[in-house]
Amino acid sequence: MPTFVDLTKPPGNLMARITSTLLLCFAAATICAQSTAELPADFLRSIGKLYVVVAVIVVVFLGITFYLWRLDRRMTDLENQIDDHG
């Protein structure tokens, strides 16, 4: 028969769980830091595509910013119309 976790009771030895989780994260970060693999940015820069990626990100960000600015203007106009008629 499967055992279920009772979520109404506090977990046993919470400090030990937090410590082991932090230790595991630190160990994973150390292992990743020692890797000699080529980073994605270095790869993209080596084939000349990094600037394309940056340009696409900038265009998308500017598009979203412009859309939100226009939406704010329209909402302000509608609020002003409601205030004038109400």
Rosetta blueprint (number, residue, H / E / L):
1 M L
2 P L
3 T L
4 F L
5 V L
6 D L
7 L L
8 T L
9 K L
10 P L
11 P L
12 G L
13 N L
14 L H
15 M H
16 A H
17 R H
18 I H
19 T H
20 S H
21 T H
22 L H
23 L H
24 L H
25 C H
26 F H
27 A H
28 A H
29 A H
30 T H
31 I H
32 C H
33 A H
34 Q L
35 S L
36 T L
37 A L
38 E L
39 L L
40 P H
41 A H
42 D H
43 F H
44 L H
45 R H
46 S H
47 I L
48 G L
49 K L
50 L H
51 Y H
52 V H
53 V H
54 V H
55 A H
56 V H
57 I H
58 V H
59 V H
60 V H
61 F H
62 L H
63 G H
64 I H
65 T H
66 F H
67 Y H
68 L H
69 W H
70 R H
71 L H
72 D H
73 R H
74 R H
75 M H
76 T H
77 D H
78 L H
79 E H
80 N H
81 Q H
82 I H
83 D H
84 D H
85 H H
86 G L
